Amino acid sequence: MANPPQPSLGYSGSLTPTQPDAPTLRPEKNSIPPPFPSPVAARFPPPRLQQEQIPSPSTRTPNLLSPVNGVKTGSPIPHLSTPPGPPVFSSPLRPAAVPFRTSPATPQPVAISSSSSLPTSSPPYYSNGSAELQHRVSDATEESLHLEKSPYVLFSADKVLKRKKQANVPSLGFGALVSPGREISPGPQVIQRDPHRCQNCGAYANLYCNILLGSGQWQCAICRNLNGSGGEYVATSKEELLNYPELSSPMVDYVQTGNKRPGFIPVGDLRISAPIVLVIDECLDEAHLQHLQSSLHAFVDSLPPTTRIGIVLYGRTVSVYDFSEDSFASADVLPGDKSPTQDSLKSLIYGTGIYLSAIHASLPVIHTIFSSLRPYKLNLPEASRDRCLGTAVEVALRIIQGPSAEISRGIVKRSGGNSRIIVCAGGPNTYGPGSVPHSLSHPNYPHMEKSALKWMEHLGQEAHRQNTVVDILCAGTCPVRVPILQPLAKASGGALVLHDDFGEAFGVNLQRASTRAAGSHGLFEIRCSDDILITQVVGPGEEAHTDAHETFKNDTSLSIQMLSVEETQSFALSMETKGDIKSDYVFFQFAIQYSNVYQADISRVITVRLPTVDSVSAYLGSVQDDVAAVLIAKRTLLQAKNYSDAIDMRATIDERVKDITVKFGSQLPKSKLYRFPKELSVLPEHLFHLRRGPLLGSIVGHEDERSVLRNLFLNASFDLSLRMIAPRCLMHREGGTFEELPAYDLAMQSDAAVVLDHGTDVFIWLGAELAADEGKSASALAACRTLAEELTESRFPAPRILAFKEGSSQARYFVSRLIPAHKDPPYEQEARFPQLRTLTADQRVKLKSSFLHFDDPSFCEWMRGLKLVPPEPS
């Protein structure tokens, strides 16, 4: 049957499928992932081979991929060796691994729970009545297998309600966060052969399939269709089937190497680096230029020697630097007022110049080029300077493409992963294609803005077709007109990031932008049981055309063309049940097909089974508050396209909390008041942080900043998304330990230092009493900085880290992000902030007197203002 048409999936937008049979994925029973990564693993960890078991003579051993096949790279990064050394963390924290300055983007810590196991169902019978379909593992073994949950998928609940009316409560919702490009160690088991797929719906064979041992036939867990395995799954017992990773593990990677020769990739060809072209604004004042030059010098020194790099400058003209001159900086210049002509591009590409060169061959001349940059000479305001950013990106795309467009595809060696253009911008695009006038009061500005938006989006789409990601890193005080630049980054699969200056954070993001891609040509397919309907997808992708993927007879999967495959992104899936569920389980399968940086074609398959329940309390007990909060936030932020919308969304959150309380809470005896359900005690506090924080609140001053944060959040991984909603508060203790506390202003104790991690910003606050002791404050500040760097060593974009003392003007950034719990009565303060009990009476009085009065409500006051009783603290 044909699939109904599906709306497109925007980069930061949503996809709302109209088909009734859409699939979904499953997360684990875990709220906050470990705060610190274990020693950093290689981006592509070695495969986990299942060779320990000795197969019986009748068992066919699958063809697995060995480490030499290109699924492994790099070595662990050394620990920080400079004083004061990594701080020691008191429970529940663990020591962090590495400082972020020296590491490329690495996988963020994953949330793996070992708490809940899923029950098994009795094996059904084959319809001909002659043979029994067998599970491939014993019940005991199957129970143990489910203790390890998928780090790639996080569900908002570990159980699904059977009754449609109870399950489809929109205020709470049900869904999953999927991180297809995440790389962990150890990774999924690797198989180098074609997968067995259901001929009816296209699902992959998995550990929940029923197997007919005598013939090797398997029954699809999604559509229940019986399929053949070509005799491969023929076995004498269920235990023998454990030798097949796909039948014993919920996550597997099917790998086909580029040369299609099993087990072989030439050693010198392990990784073919995709080129990087730096597109640099040359209209900078001297102070900004000096910072930029320092960041660029450090950036190229950090790149692998085989990385190919190009350098393009733009102002009124476009300068393309030539690496064939090794003693001085030389560039070919093109006009910036219009798109480059084919003739000018041909003379450039087929000339004698070298515009892409490996670092090891051209590092001296690259440094010479950066040193030769000069500040802007004319006496014009920053916003009024001519910048032909659009033309410069067009030229950069053509340089990356090179003569390959006119050479047979079979001759050109495909680079691994996406090529990348990194734009270093200090102001708006005001000249040439895709530009807008210098002045917002220009009489034709609205029309020119509309035309510029279309042109930039088209340029981004063209970059995506050429497998090139465009990242735009902006810095300085000049407004860059974010709405004009954002479509270019979005459509290509890149990111737009704002910085205060071209200093340290900018330099770190240059490095992380260049190394964060995990692969290209990504296709994300979602299949699930007939009972489940996917209603919305939010993430960096778009609807996949049917000719872009293999189709099956009754394939009702939801297919998403990923704009890029990266570790730091995720898709948020919202789901509903179509009717009352009669089965004991529902199944979800996620398949991600992409090409990695080793030119290997990967099909990552993740299969999840969730039990269904009648009991609402059992369902609420399985809800993952953190995941549910992130899913609600992504659905909410999708509608907050401007500041006016953001104000409306705050009211929506209030109504959502009230509805959850009425539907799932309990009414107080002899009262009309309802208490928020105790099983979801963390959720309302997360939503309170969301409504008053930078994403929806008024903490951030300029709409450009809010727009960038919202777009980043809509595509961010679970870890970063959670931190952007709810800040994490860590208090420094004597002896170099840190204690995690609720993000309340009660943590502002004058004798302490506090670190507040809010995702894109990390704040270090030093109390006045501590700051007065020079030795202690220096030691505490150094430990806090080390902690801040370790907390964010794999984060993209790298956050800005600000340190300040109590009472300083900058301290308002810190205070505004904490819940003002000092307004609550003492018994409530102690219940929600137990650390207060360790303070003496004098310390309590001093703390209370340090707070200034303002009208912002505390969490408890907000809940009572909604006529609700706050949940008991967990």
C-alpha positions in Angstrom: 0.0 0.0 0.0 1.3 3.5 -0.8 2.3 5.8 2.0 0.4 9.0 2.3 2.5 12.1 1.7 4.5 13.4 4.6 5.2 17.0 5.5 8.8 18.0 5.2 11.1 18.0 8.2 12.9 21.3 8.7 16.4 21.7 10.0 15.1 23.1 13.2 11.6 22.4 12.3 9.2 19.6 12.8 7.7 16.8 10.7 4.2 15.8 11.4 3.5 12.6 9.6 0.1 12.0 8.3 0.6 8.3 7.8 -1.1 6.1 10.5 1.6 3.5 10.8 4.7 5.4 11.8 7.5 4.0 14.0 9.4 5.1 17.1 12.4 4.5 19.3 13.1 3.8 23.0 15.2 5.5 25.6 16.6 4.0 28.8 15.5 4.3 32.4 17.8 7.1 33.2 17.5 10.8 33.9 20.8 12.6 33.8 23.7 11.0 32.1 27.1 10.8 33.9 28.4 14.3 34.1 31.9 13.4 33.1 33.0 11.2 30.2 35.2 8.3 31.0 38.6 8.5 29.4 37.9 9.8 26.0 37.3 7.1 23.4 38.2 7.2 19.8 35.5 8.7 17.5 35.1 5.3 15.8 35.7 2.8 18.5 36.8 -0.8 17.7 34.0 -3.2 17.1 32.8 -5.4 19.8 33.1 -8.9 18.4 31.2 -11.7 19.7 33.8 -14.5 19.3 34.0 -15.7 22.9 31.5 -18.4 22.3 32.7 -21.5 20.4 30.0 -22.4 17.9 29.0 -26.0 17.5 29.8 -27.6 14.1 26.3 -26.9 12.9 26.5 -23.2 13.7 27.3 -20.7 11.0 29.5 -18.1 12.4 28.7 -14.6 11.0 31.3 -12.6 9.1 32.3 -10.0 11.6 34.5 -7.0 11.0 37.9 -6.9 12.6 39.6 -3.8 14.0 41.8 -3.4 11.0 38.7 -2.7 8.9 38.6 0.9 9.7 36.2 1.2 12.6 38.9 2.4 15.0 41.0 5.5 15.2 43.0 7.6 17.5 44.2 7.0 21.0 43.0 8.3 24.4 43.8 11.9 25.2 46.1 12.3 28.2 44.8 13.7 31.5 45.2 17.3 32.4 48.6 17.6 34.0 48.7 21.2 35.1 47.9 22.3 38.7 45.7 22.4 40.6 44.8 19.1 38.9 41.4 17.6 38.3 39.2 18.2 41.4 37.9 15.3 43.4 34.1 15.0 43.4 31.9 13.8 46.2 29.0 11.5 45.3 27.2 11.6 42.9 30.0 13.1 40.8 33.1 11.3 39.4 36.4 12.8 38.2 36.4 14.2 34.8 38.6 12.9 32.1 40.2 15.7 30.0 40.3 19.4 29.6 38.4 20.7 26.6 41.2 22.9 25.2 43.2 20.0 23.9 40.5 17.6 22.7 38.4 17.6 19.5 34.7 17.0 19.7 34.2 13.7 21.4 31.0 11.8 22.3 29.2 13.1 25.2 28.6 10.8 28.2 25.7 8.4 27.7 22.9 7.4 30.0 22.8 3.6 30.5 20.5 2.2 33.2 20.8 -1.2 34.7 17.6 -1.1 36.7 14.7 -2.4 34.7 14.4 -5.6 32.7 11.6 -6.3 30.3 9.5 -9.4 30.6 9.3 -11.9 27.8 6.2 -13.2 26.1 5.5 -16.8 25.4 6.6 -17.7 21.8 3.7 -17.7 19.3 3.1 -20.6 17.0 3.6 -20.7 13.2 0.3 -20.4 11.4 0.6 -23.8 9.7 0.3 -25.5 13.0 3.2 -27.9 12.3 6.2 -26.1 13.8 6.8 -23.8 16.7 8.5 -20.4 16.2 11.2 -20.2 18.8 12.9 -17.2 20.5 16.6 -17.5 19.9 17.5 -17.1 23.6 16.3 -18.6 26.8 14.1 -16.4 29.0 16.8 -16.0 31.6 19.4 -14.9 29.0 16.9 -12.6 27.4 16.2 -10.9 30.7 19.9 -10.3 31.2 20.3 -8.9 27.7 17.8 -6.2 28.4 19.7 -4.8 31.3 21.9 -2.9 28.9 19.8 -0.3 27.2 20.5 1.7 24.1 22.5 4.9 24.6 21.3 6.1 21.2 17.6 6.2 22.2 15.9 7.7 25.3 12.2 7.3 25.8 10.1 9.5 28.0 8.8 6.4 29.7 9.9 2.8 29.9 6.3 1.6 29.7 3.3 2.3 27.5 -0.3 2.7 28.7 -2.7 0.3 27.0 -5.7 2.6 27.1 -5.7 5.2 24.4 -7.5 7.9 26.4 -4.9 7.6 29.2 -1.9 7.3 27.0 -2.6 10.3 24.7 -2.6 13.1 27.3 -0.9 15.8 25.2 0.2 17.9 28.2 2.6 15.1 29.3 3.0 13.3 26.0 5.1 10.2 25.0 8.1 10.1 22.8 11.8 9.5 22.3 15.1 11.3 21.7 17.3 9.6 19.1 21.0 10.4 18.7 21.9 8.5 15.5 25.4 9.8 15.1 26.5 9.3 18.7 29.7 7.3 19.0 30.4 5.4 22.3 33.0 2.9 23.4 32.4 0.1 23.2 30.1 0.7 20.2 27.5 -1.6 18.7 28.6 -5.0 17.5 29.8 -4.9 13.9 28.7 -7.2 11.1 30.2 -7.2 7.6 27.5 -8.8 5.6 24.1 -7.8 4.2 21.3 -7.7 6.8 18.2 -9.9 6.7 15.2 -7.6 6.1 11.5 -8.3 6.2 10.2 -8.5 2.7 6.9 -7.0 3.7 7.7 -3.9 5.8 11.5 -3.6 5.5 12.3 -4.1 9.2 15.7 -5.7 10.1 16.0 -9.1 11.8 16.5 -8.5 15.5 16.6 -10.1 18.9 12.8 -10.0 19.3 12.1 -12.0 16.1 10.7 -15.5 16.5 12.8 -18.1 14.7 11.8 -21.4 13.1 14.9 -23.4 14.0 14.4 -26.2 11.4 14.2 -23.9 8.4 15.8 -20.7 9.7 12.7 -18.7 8.9 12.1 -15.6 11.1 8.9 -13.7 12.0 9.1 -9.9 11.9 8.5 -8.3 15.2 7.0 -5.2 13.6 4.5 -6.7 11.1 4.5 -10.4 12.0 5.4 -11.5 8.5 7.3 -14.7 8.0 10.6 -14.4 6.1 13.4 -16.7 4.9 17.0 -16.4 5.9 18.5 -18.4 3.1 19.1 -21.1 5.7 21.5 -18.9 7.7 19.4 -19.0 10.9 19.0 -22.9 10.8 20.1 -24.1 14.2 19.7 -27.1 16.5 18.9 -24.9 19.6 18.0 -21.4 20.5 21.4 -20.9 22.2 23.2 -21.4 18.9 21.5 -18.3 17.5 23.4 -16.2 20.1 26.3 -16.3 17.7 24.5 -13.9 15.4 24.9 -10.3 16.9 21.6 -9.1 15.4 19.8 -11.9 17.3 21.5 -11.2 20.6 22.0 -7.5 20.8 19.6 -4.6 20.5 22.2 -2.5 18.6 24.3 -3.6 15.6 26.2 -1.9 12.9 26.2 -3.5 9.4 29.3 -2.3 7.6 30.2 -2.4 3.9 33.7 -1.0 3.1 34.2 1.3 0.1 36.1 -1.2 -2.0 33.6 -4.0 -1.2 36.4 -6.3 -0.3 35.5 -7.9 3.0 38.0 -7.3 5.8 40.3 -5.0 3.8 41.0 -1.3 3.8 44.5 -0.2 2.8 46.3 1.1 5.8 47.3 4.3 4.2 43.7 4.9 3.1 42.1 4.6 6.5 40.7 8.1 6.6 40.4 10.4 3.7 39.9 13.9 5.2 37.2 16.0 3.8 38.5 19.5 3.0 37.9 22.5 5.2 37.6 26.0 3.6 37.9 29.0 5.9 35.8 32.0 4.7 37.1 35.0 6.6 35.6 38.5 7.0 38.3 41.1 6.1 36.3 44.1 7.4 37.5 43.8 11.0 39.0 46.5 13.3 42.5 45.9 14.6 41.5 44.6 18.1 39.1 42.0 16.6 41.6 41.0 13.9 44.4 40.4 16.4 42.2 38.0 18.3 41.1 36.3 15.1 44.6 35.9 13.9 45.6 34.2 17.2 42.7 31.8 16.9 43.4 31.0 13.3 47.1 30.3 14.0 46.2 28.0 16.9 43.5 26.3 14.8 45.6 25.2 11.9 48.3 24.0 14.3 45.7 21.7 15.9 44.6 20.1 12.6 45.8 16.6 11.5 48.7 17.0 8.9 46.6 15.3 6.2 43.7 17.8 6.5 43.2 19.7 3.3 42.5 23.4 3.8 41.5 26.4 1.7 41.4 30.1 2.7 39.0 32.7 1.2 38.6 36.3 2.3 35.7 38.6 1.6 34.9 42.3 1.7 33.8 44.1 -1.5 35.8 41.4 -3.3 36.5 37.7 -2.8 40.2 36.7 -2.4 41.1 33.0 -2.9 44.6 32.3 -1.5 47.0 30.3 -3.6 49.3 27.9 -1.7 51.7 27.4 -4.7 53.8 30.4 -3.4 55.6 29.2 -0.3 57.4 32.4 0.6 54.6 35.0 0.6 50.8 35.4 0.6 49.2 35.3 -2.9 45.6 35.5 -3.8 43.3 35.5 -6.9 40.6 38.2 -6.6 37.0 37.9 -7.9 34.3 40.6 -7.8 31.8 40.3 -4.9 28.8 42.2 -6.3 27.5 39.2 -8.2 27.8 35.4 -8.3 31.0 34.2 -10.0 30.7 33.4 -13.7 31.5 30.0 -15.1 34.4 31.4 -17.1 36.0 33.1 -14.0 35.5 29.9 -12.0 37.1 27.7 -14.8 40.1 30.0 -15.1 40.5 29.7 -11.3 40.0 25.9 -11.0 42.0 25.0 -14.1 44.7 27.6 -13.6 48.1 27.0 -12.0 47.1 28.0 -8.5 46.7 25.5 -5.6 43.6 26.5 -3.5 43.3 23.3 -1.4 46.4 21.9 0.2 47.3 19.5 3.0 48.4 21.1 6.2 51.7 19.2 6.2 52.6 20.7 2.8 51.5 24.3 3.3 51.6 25.1 7.0 54.3 27.8 6.7 52.4 29.6 3.9 49.1 29.3 5.8 50.7 31.1 8.8 52.1 33.7 6.4 48.6 34.3 5.0 47.1 34.8 8.5 49.9 37.1 9.5 49.4 39.2 6.4 45.8 40.1 7.2 45.3 43.8 7.8 42.5 45.8 9.7 39.8 47.6 7.8 41.1 51.0 6.6 38.0 53.1 5.8 36.3 55.2 8.4 32.9 53.5 8.3 30.8 51.9 11.1 31.0 48.1 11.3 27.4 47.6 10.1 28.0 49.8 7.0 30.9 48.0 5.6 30.5 46.0 2.4 30.7 42.3 3.0 30.0 39.8 0.1 29.6 36.7 2.3 27.2 35.0 -0.1 29.6 35.2 -3.1 32.5 34.0 -0.9 30.6 30.9 0.1 29.7 30.2 -3.6 33.4 30.4 -4.5 34.4 28.2 -1.6 31.9 25.6 -2.7 33.3 25.6 -6.2 36.9 25.2 -4.8 35.8 22.1 -2.9 34.1 20.7 -5.9 37.1 21.4 -8.0 37.2 19.9 -11.5 35.3 16.8 -10.2 32.0 18.0 -11.7 33.4 17.5 -15.1 35.3 14.2 -14.4 33.7 10.8 -14.4 32.5 10.0 -10.9 34.4 6.7 -10.8 37.7 8.4 -11.1 37.4 10.8 -8.3 38.2 9.5 -4.8 35.3 10.3 -2.4 36.4 12.0 0.8 35.2 10.6 4.1 32.4 12.6 5.7 31.1 16.0 4.7 33.3 18.8 3.5 33.1 21.8 5.6 33.0 25.6 5.1 33.6 27.6 8.2 32.6 31.3 7.9 34.3 33.7 10.4 32.0 36.7 10.3 32.2 40.0 12.1 29.2 41.7 10.6 26.1 41.3 8.2 26.1 40.3 4.6 25.5 43.7 2.9 27.0 43.3 -0.6 26.3 41.1 -3.5 23.9 38.1 -3.7 21.9 37.3 -0.5 22.7 40.7 1.0 20.5 43.2 2.7 20.9 47.0 2.9 23.2 48.5 5.6 20.3 50.4 7.2 17.1 48.7 8.5 15.2 51.9 7.6 15.9 51.3 3.8 12.5 51.8 2.0 12.9 48.4 0.2 14.3 46.5 3.2 11.4 44.0 3.7 11.4 42.9 0.1 15.2 42.6 0.0 15.2 40.7 3.2 12.7 38.2 1.8 14.8 37.8 -1.3 18.0 37.4 0.7 16.4 34.7 2.9 15.4 32.7 -0.2 18.8 33.0 -1.8 20.6 32.0 1.4 18.4 28.9 1.8 19.0 27.9 -1.8 22.7 28.3 -1.3 22.5 26.1 1.8 20.6 23.5 -0.1 23.1 23.5 -2.9 25.9 23.0 -0.3 24.0 20.1 1.1 23.7 18.5 -2.4 27.5 18.8 -2.6 27.9 17.2 0.8 29.3 20.3 2.3 28.3 21.7 5.7 28.4 25.5 6.2 29.1 26.6 9.8 28.9 30.3 10.6 30.9 31.5 13.6 30.1 35.1 14.4 31.9 37.4 16.9 32.1 41.0 18.0 29.6 43.6 18.8 28.2 44.3 15.3 24.7 42.8 14.7 25.1 40.1 12.0 21.4 39.9 11.0 21.0 36.3 12.2 17.7 35.8 10.3 19.5 36.2 7.0 22.5 33.9 7.9 20.5 31.2 9.7 18.9 29.6 6.5 22.4 29.1 5.0 23.6 27.2 8.0 20.3 25.3 8.5 19.8 24.1 5.0 23.4 22.8 4.7 23.3 20.9 8.1 25.6 23.4 9.8 25.4 25.7 12.9 25.4 29.4 13.5 27.1 30.4 16.7 27.5 33.9 18.3 30.6 34.9 20.3 31.5 37.9 22.3 34.9 38.2 20.5 37.3 36.2 18.4 39.2 34.9 21.4 39.4 31.6 23.2 35.8 30.3 22.9 35.8 31.2 19.2 39.1 29.3 18.7 37.8 26.3 20.5 34.6 26.3 18.4 36.8 26.5 15.2 38.4 23.3 16.2 35.3 21.5 17.3 33.4 22.6 14.2 36.1 21.1 12.0 36.1 17.7 13.8 32.6 17.1 14.9 31.1 15.3 11.8 30.6 11.6 12.1 29.5 10.9 8.5 27.5 12.0 5.5 24.6 10.8 3.3 22.5 10.0 6.3 19.1 8.3 6.0 17.1 7.8 9.2 14.2 5.2 9.1 11.7 4.6 11.9 9.4 1.6 12.2 7.1 0.7 15.0 4.2 -1.6 16.0 0.9 -0.8 14.3 -0.4 0.5 17.7 2.0 3.5 17.6 1.6 6.7 15.6 4.5 9.2 15.2 2.9 12.7 15.3 5.9 15.0 15.1 9.6 14.9 14.5 11.9 17.8 15.5 15.5 17.7 14.3 18.1 18.4 11.6 16.6 16.6 8.7 13.9 16.7 6.0 11.5 14.3 4.4 13.3 11.7 2.3 12.1 11.2 -1.2 11.0 7.6 -2.0 13.8 7.2 -4.6 16.4 7.9 -1.9 15.9 4.6 -0.1 14.8 1.0 -0.7 11.1 0.4 -0.7 9.2 -2.6 0.4 5.7 -3.9 -0.3 4.0 -2.6 2.9 6.7 -0.3 4.2 5.1 2.3 6.5 8.3 3.6 7.9 9.0 7.2 8.4 12.1 8.2 6.4 14.2 11.3 7.2 17.1 12.6 5.1 19.6 13.8 7.6 21.4 17.0 6.7 24.5 15.7 8.4 25.4 12.9 10.8 27.0 14.2 13.9 27.5 13.3 17.5 26.1 16.4 19.0 22.6 16.3 17.5 19.3 14.4 18.1 15.8 13.9 16.8 12.8 14.4 19.1 9.9 12.1 18.2 6.4 12.6 19.6 4.1 9.6 19.6 0.5 8.6 20.3 -1.3 5.3 20.4 -3.9 4.7 17.6 -6.3 2.8 19.9 -6.4 0.6 22.9 -3.4 -1.7 22.9 -4.1 -5.4 23.4 -0.6 -6.9 23.1 1.9 -7.1 26.0 4.6 -5.2 24.2 5.2 -2.6 21.5 8.2 -2.6 19.3 10.3 0.2 17.8 13.2 0.0 15.3 15.5 2.8 14.2 17.8 2.3 11.2 20.4 4.9 10.3 22.3 4.5 7.1 25.3 6.7 6.5 28.8 6.9 5.1 31.5 7.3 7.8 34.9 9.1 7.5 36.5 5.8 6.4 34.3 5.6 3.4 32.5 2.6 4.9 28.7 2.4 4.5 27.1 1.9 7.9 23.6 0.7 8.7 23.1 1.1 12.4 20.0 -0.8 13.6 18.5 -0.2 17.1 15.5 -2.3 18.2 13.5 -1.6 21.3 10.7 -3.4 23.1 8.6 -1.7 25.7 6.0 -3.4 27.9 2.4 -2.2 28.0 0.6 -1.7 31.3 -3.0 -0.9 32.5 -1.9 0.8 35.7 -1.4 4.6 35.5 0.8 4.5 38.6 3.1 1.9 37.0 3.3 4.1 33.9 4.1 7.2 35.9 6.8 5.3 37.8 8.5 4.5 34.5 8.5 8.2 33.3 11.9 9.6 32.8 11.5 13.2 34.0 14.6 14.6 32.3 13.7 13.1 28.9 10.0 14.1 29.2 11.1 17.7 30.0 13.4 17.9 27.0 10.7 16.6 24.7 8.2 19.1 26.0 10.7 21.9 25.7 11.5 21.0 22.1 7.8 20.9 21.1 7.3 24.3 22.9 10.4 26.0 21.5 9.3 25.0 18.0 6.4 27.4 18.3 8.5 30.3 19.9 9.7 31.9 16.7 10.0 35.4 18.2 9.8 37.1 21.5 6.1 37.5 21.4 5.6 33.8 20.8 8.0 33.1 23.7 5.7 35.0 26.1 2.8 33.0 24.8 4.7 29.7 25.4 5.3 30.6 29.0 1.5 30.7 29.5 1.3 27.3 27.6 3.8 25.8 30.1 1.6 27.0 33.0 -1.5 25.3 31.4 0.5 22.2 30.7 1.6 21.8 34.3 -2.0 22.4 35.5 -3.4 19.8 33.0 -0.8 17.1 34.1 -1.8 17.7 37.7 -5.5 17.3 37.0 -5.0 14.2 34.8 -2.4 12.4 36.9 -2.2 14.1 40.3 -4.3 13.6 43.5 -6.8 15.9 45.0 -6.2 17.0 48.6 -8.8 15.8 51.1 -11.5 18.4 51.9 -10.0 20.7 49.3 -10.3 21.7 45.7 -6.5 21.8 45.3 -4.5 19.1 43.4 -1.0 18.0 44.2 1.3 17.4 41.3 2.1 13.6 40.9 4.9 12.6 43.2 6.3 10.2 40.5 7.1 13.3 38.3 8.6 15.4 41.1 11.5 16.7 38.9 9.5 17.6 35.8 7.7 20.8 37.0 11.0 22.3 38.3 12.6 21.7 34.9 9.6 23.4 33.2 9.9 26.3 35.7 13.6 26.7 34.7 12.5 26.6 31.0 9.9 29.4 31.3 12.3 31.8 33.1 15.6 30.8 31.5 17.2 32.2 28.3 15.1 30.0 25.9 11.8 31.5 26.9 12.5 34.1 29.5 14.0 37.6 29.4 17.5 36.8 30.6 19.0 37.2 27.1 18.7 40.7 25.8 18.7 40.6 22.0 16.3 38.6 19.8 19.3 37.4 17.6 20.8 35.7 20.6 17.4 34.0 21.5 17.0 32.9 17.9 20.5 31.3 17.8 19.9 29.5 21.2 16.5 28.2 20.1 17.8 26.8 16.8 20.7 25.2 18.6 18.4 23.7 21.2 16.0 22.2 18.7 18.8 20.1 17.2 21.0 19.5 20.3 21.8 16.2 21.9 20.0 15.1 25.1 22.9 16.1 27.3 23.2 19.7 26.0 19.4 20.1 25.7 18.9 19.2 29.4 21.6 21.6 30.5 20.1 24.4 28.4 16.8 23.9 30.2 17.9 23.2 33.8 21.3 24.5 35.0 23.5 22.3 37.1 24.9 23.7 40.3 28.1 22.5 41.9 29.6 23.9 45.1 33.4 23.8 45.7 34.4 22.3 49.0 37.6 22.3 51.0 39.9 19.5 49.8 39.0 20.0 46.1 35.7 18.3 46.2 32.4 19.4 44.6 28.9 18.9 45.9 26.0 19.0 43.5 23.1 21.1 44.8 19.7 22.3 43.5 20.0 25.4 41.3 18.6 27.6 44.0 19.9 31.0 45.1 20.5 29.5 48.5 23.8 28.2 47.1 25.1 31.8 47.1 27.0 31.4 50.4 29.7 33.9 51.0 32.4 31.4 52.0 31.9 29.2 48.9 32.6 29.0 45.2 29.9 27.8 42.9 29.9 26.5 39.3 26.7 26.8 37.3 26.5 24.9 34.0 23.7 26.2 31.8 24.7 24.6 28.6 25.9 27.4 26.4 27.3 29.4 29.4 29.2 28.3 32.5 29.4 30.7 35.4 31.9 30.6 38.3 30.7 32.6 41.3 33.0 33.5 44.2 31.5 34.5 47.5 32.7 37.7 49.1 34.1 36.1 52.2 36.1 33.6 50.1 37.2 36.3 47.6 38.7 38.2 50.6 41.2 35.4 51.2 43.5 35.6 48.2 45.1 32.2 48.6 41.9 30.3 49.1 40.0 32.1 46.3 42.8 31.5 43.8 42.8 27.8 44.6 39.0 27.6 44.4 38.9 29.5 41.2 41.5 27.3 39.6 39.6 24.1 40.7 36.3 25.6 39.4 37.9 26.5 36.0 39.2 22.9 35.7 35.8 21.6 36.5 34.1 23.9 34.0 36.5 22.8 31.2 36.0 19.1 32.0 32.3 19.4 32.1 32.2 20.9 28.6 35.2 19.3 26.9 33.1 17.6 24.3 30.4 20.2 23.9 29.6 22.0 20.6 29.4 24.9 20.6 31.9 25.4 23.4 30.3 27.6 26.1 31.7 30.8 27.3 33.1 30.5 30.8 32.6 33.6 33.0 34.0 34.1 36.5 33.0 36.9 38.9 32.8 37.8 42.5 29.7 38.2 44.7 28.2 41.7 44.3 29.9 42.5 40.9 27.8 43.7 38.0 28.4 40.4 36.1 27.0 38.4 39.0 23.5 39.2 37.7 24.0 36.6 34.9 24.5 34.0 37.6 21.7 35.2 40.0 19.1 35.4 37.2 19.4 31.7 36.4 18.9 30.4 40.0 15.5 29.8 41.5 14.9 32.5 44.2 14.1 30.0 47.0 15.2 32.5 49.7 11.6 33.7 49.6 10.2 30.4 50.8 9.5 29.5 54.4 12.5 27.8 56.2 10.8 24.3 56.3 10.3 24.4 52.6 13.9 25.6 52.0 15.3 22.7 54.1 13.1 20.2 52.3 14.3 21.2 48.8 17.8 22.4 49.7 19.0 20.0 52.5 22.5 21.5 52.5 21.1 24.4 54.6 20.9 22.1 57.6 24.7 22.0 57.7 24.9 25.8 58.3 25.1 27.4 61.7 22.4 29.8 62.9 24.8 32.7 62.3 25.5 31.5 58.7 21.8 31.2 58.1 21.1 34.7 59.2 24.1 36.1 57.1 22.8 34.2 54.1 19.3 35.5 54.5 20.5 39.1 54.9 22.5 38.9 51.7 19.5 38.6 49.3 18.0 41.6 47.6 14.2 41.8 47.3 12.7 41.4 43.8 9.4 40.2 42.4 10.4 37.0 40.7 8.5 34.1 42.2 10.1 31.0 43.6 9.2 27.6 42.3 6.8 26.9 45.2 5.2 30.4 44.8 4.7 29.7 41.0 3.0 26.4 41.7 0.7 27.9 44.3 0.0 30.7 41.9 -1.4 28.0 39.5 -3.6 26.8 42.4 -1.5 23.6 42.7 0.4 22.0 45.5 4.1 21.4 44.6 5.2 17.8 44.6 7.3 16.5 47.5 11.0 16.8 46.7 12.5 13.5 45.5 
